[in-house]
C-alpha cells in the first residue's frame, strides 16, 4: 500500500519548533531565523498557516523586524538571531542569507514590508559584491559563493530593485562556475552540486537571463545532469546516496529548466514519504533517521513540486509558496 502524507503530524512538528527550540538544535540558536523560516514556510506549504493565531503572527513579525539593522551603511540588513544584543552595535552586521529569509518570512506572514529599510539593504548588498561578481555573506569578513549570489537575486526581486547588484559581473561568475559536466559548483573550478546548481539556475531565472546567457547545448547538458541525479529520490552529486532535500534542490531546477516531466514522480514520492516520522512528525535525510526542520521543509517542498494534493503550490525560484508570491506582487503595486 502506498504511504500517505502525515500532514497533521508535520504541522504539529513545525508548531512545536515555533514555540521552543528543541535541545538537539541548540547549536543552531545563532541562526534562529533559519529555523523560523523552515517552520513558517513549512506550515504555509502544508496549507496550515491559519493554525497560528494572529497574535502569534504579529509577535513573529515584530521579532523579525527586531533583527533588522538600519542606517549602518554597508553593515545594513537582517541578522540571524538576537545573539548579538542591540547595544553591541559595532558587532552587528546584516547577513545576505538572513536578509533574504527575513523578507520571505515577513511575506509569508502577510506583512506589507512597510518597515523594511530598502535603501539600507541595497547599500548593504552593494558592499557585499566582490570584484569577481560573487557575493560575501556579510561585509565583516565572511565566506563567499554562489549561495549568496542567489540570495541577492531573491532580495532584488522582492524589493523590485536590482541596483544593489552588478548583473554583468554576477552572470560572469555563474558562467565561470559551470563545471566540465555541465552543472554548477559553488564557485569556479569546484565540483558540480545539486544545491549550487539550483542557486545558479534560479539566479539566472530571476534575472530573466536563463535562456539568454546559456546556449542550447549548455542547457541540454545541464538538464541531463539534473535528470541523472535521480535513482528513486535525488542525490546532489554522482556517487552519493539520495537525500530528501535534493527532491527540492534538483526537482526545482528541473522545473525551472522545464524538464521535470522526464523524471519519475512515483519513485520520488515513495522515497520522500518513506522518510517521514509517523510518531513525532517531520522528515529525515534518509529513512530510519531522526527528522530535522531542514529535511522536513524540503521534503514537503519536493512533494509540492510533484503536485501532492492538499499542499500549496510553490514558486520554485524564490523557494516560497505561490500564495506568498502573489502577496508580494500585490504589495509591490502599492509601492
N, C-alpha and C positions, 0 to 999 in steps of 0.2 A: 504493500500500500504506500502511495506517495506521501511523504511527510508534509505537514501543514505548517504555515507560519503561526507561531505562538505570539500573536500581536499584543494581547493584553499583558503577557509576561514581559515583553520587551518595553512596553510603555511604562510599566511599574519599575523596571530596571533603571530607565532614564530618570523617572521621577525621584527615585531614591538618591541618585547621584546629584540632583539639583538641591537636595536637602542637606546632604552630608557627604564629605569626601571619604570614600572607603579607605581603610588603612593601607591596602596594597597600592593605593595611588598617592600615598603621602609624598613620595619623591617627585611627583608632578605638580605639587601645590604651587610652585613658582610659575606654572603655565596653566593656571586655573581657567583662563579664558578659553583655552583649547578644549578642556573637559566640558565647560559650559556649552560650547558650540556643538560637540557631539550629542549632548543631551537635548538641547533646544532644537537643533535642526533635526535630530533623530525623531523627536516627538512630532515635528512638522511632517516629516516623510511618512510617519505612521498615521497621519491624519488625527493625531491625539493632542494637538497643541491646546485645544479648548479644555483639556483636563487640568491645565494650570489655571489657577484663579487669576483674575485681572489684577488683584493686589500683588500677587507674586510676580506677574509680568512687569508691573510698574517698578517693583523693587529691583528686578533684574536689570531693567533699562537704566535705572539710576546708578546701579553698581557698575555697569559697563561704562557709562559716561564718567564715572569716578576714576576710570583708568585712562582717560584721555589727557594728554599733555598738550597744552596750547601755549602759543606765544613763546615757544622755546627755540624758534628758528629751525635749524637742521635736526634738532632733537625732538621735534613735534611728532605726534601720532598717538597710538594706544600702546600701553604697556601690558604685559601678560597677566599681572595679578597685583594685589596690594602688598606684596612682599616688601617693596620699596616704598616707605611712607612719603606722604606729600611734603613733609618738611625737609626731606633729604633731596632737595631739588637738583643738586649738582650730579646726582647719580641717576636721576630719572631720564629715560630716553625712550622714545617711541620705537616700536619694532614693526617692520613691514608686514610680517605674517599676522601679528596680533592686531594691527590696524585693519587688515582685511577681515579677520574674524570678528573684531568689534563691530564693524559696519554690517556684516551679514547677520550677526546675532540681533542687532537692532532692527534690521529689515524684517527678519522672521517674526520678531515680537510685535511687529506692526508700528514701529516708531517711524516718524517722518524725517529723521535725520536733521531736524532743525537746530539741534545743539552741537552738531558736528562742525568743527573749525576746519572747513575745507581748505582755506588758504594755507593754514599751517601744515596740514597733511601734505599738500602739494609741495610745499617748501621742503618738508622732511624727505619726501620721495626723491626730489631732485638731488639732495645731498647724498643719497644712498646709491645713486648710479655711478658705476665705475667707468674708467676710460674705455674698457673693452665692451661696454654695453650691458654687463651683468649688474645685479643689484646686491648690495650687502643687506643683511637683516636690519642693521641699525648703524648709526654713524660712530658709535663709541667702540670701534674695533670689533669686528664680527665676521662670521663666515659669509661667503657669497656664492651663490649658484643659481640654477635655473628656477628653483622653487620660489625665490624671492622676486624674480622677474615676473613669474606668473601672478603672484600676489599683487604686484604693482599694476599689472594689466586689469585685474579684478577691481582694484581700488579706483583706477582711472575710469573703468566702465560704470561703476556705481556712482561716482561723483560727476560723471559725464564731462570729464576734463582730463585730457591727455597731455597737458603742458608739463606735467611732472616727469615725463619720460622722453628721452631721445629715441624715437621709434627706429630710426635707421640703424643706430648702434645696437639696439636691443635685438632687432631682426638678424643683424650680422652675427651676434653672439649665438643665437639659436642655430643658425645655419652652420656655424663652426662646431656646434655640439652634436651634429649628425655623425654617427659612428659608421664604421665600414659596412655594418649590416643593415643600415638604412633607418634605424631608430635613433633616439637621442639619449645622451648621457647627461649627468648633472653639470657638465661643462665640456669644453673642447678636449678631445683626447681621452675621455672617460668612457667606461663601458655603458652600453645601452641598458636602460632600466625602464620598467613599466611606469613608475611614478614620474620620472623625469620626462619621459616621452609624453605623458598626459600634459604635464606642465608646459612643454614646448608647443604641442599641438593646440591646446586650449588658448595659450597666449596668442598664437597666430590667428586663431579663430576670432578671439575678442577684438583683435586689431583689424579684422576683416582683410587679412592678408594671406590666409592659409593657401588659397589657390593661386595667389599672385607670385609668391616667392618660392614655392616648391614646384618643381617640374612634374609632369605626369609620371615620369619614371621614378622620381623620388617619392611621390605619393603612393605609387603601387608597391614599392619596396617597403615603405612604412606600413601599409595595410597588411602586407604579407607577414611582416614581423609580428604585428599585433595578433593576427589570427593564429599564428604558430604558438602563441603563449597559452593556448587552451589545451588542457588534457581532459579533465572533467570540469574543474574550476579553472582559474587562470593563475599563472605564476608571473613573476616580474622579470626573470632572467632565465635564459636557457640553462637547463640542468637543475633548477630549483623546484622544490615542491610547490604545488598550487596552494594558494593562501587566500582567505576570504576577501581581504581588502582589494586584491587585484581584479576582482569582478567589477569593481568600480574603476580603478585606475586604467585598466586596459579596456574594460567594457565601455566606459565613457569615451575613450579615444576612438574606439571602433564606431561609436555613434557619430562623433564629430567628423569622422572620415567617411561616413555613410556606407559602411560595410558590416555593421553589426548583424545584418541578416544572414551573413555567411558563417557566423559562429553557431554553436549548438546550445540553444537556450535550455533544453531539458536537462542536459548533463550539468550545466552550470547551476541551475535551480536545485537539483538534487544535492549537489555538493554543498551549496550555501545552507540549505535547510538542515543538512546533516551536521552543521557546526553550531546549531542552536543549543542552549541550555534550557530544558523544559521545566526546570525547578526554579531557578533564580531569574530566568530571562537572560538575554544577551547572546551574542555570537562570539565564538572563539576564532583564533587564527586558523587552527586545524580542528578536526573532530576530536572529541575526548580531551580537550584542553579547557582551561578556565576562560570564561568570557571576559572581555575588556571593552571599554567605551569605544575605542577606535574601531575595532573589528565589528562591534555591534552596529555602529553607524554605517560603515562602508558595506557591511553585509546587506543592510536594508537598502542602501543606495544601489547596490548591484541588483537586488530583486526589483527595485523600482524601474531600473533600466530595462529589465526583462518584461515589464508590464504586469507585475504582480498585482492582483486585484486588491483593493482597499488601501493601496499605498499611493501617496501623492506622486504625480509625475515630476521628474527632475529637470532642471536646467543644468545640463551636464557641464557646460563650460564654466559656470560660476560656482558649481557644486552647492546649489541651493534648490529648494522646491520651485516649481513653476509658479506656484501661488506667491511665493516671496518675490520672484522676479517680476510678476505682474504688479505687485505692490510698488516695487521700485519704479517701474515705468509710470505708474500713476503719480507718484510724488515728484518725479523728475519734471513732469508737465507743469508743476506749480512753482518751479524754481525760476 
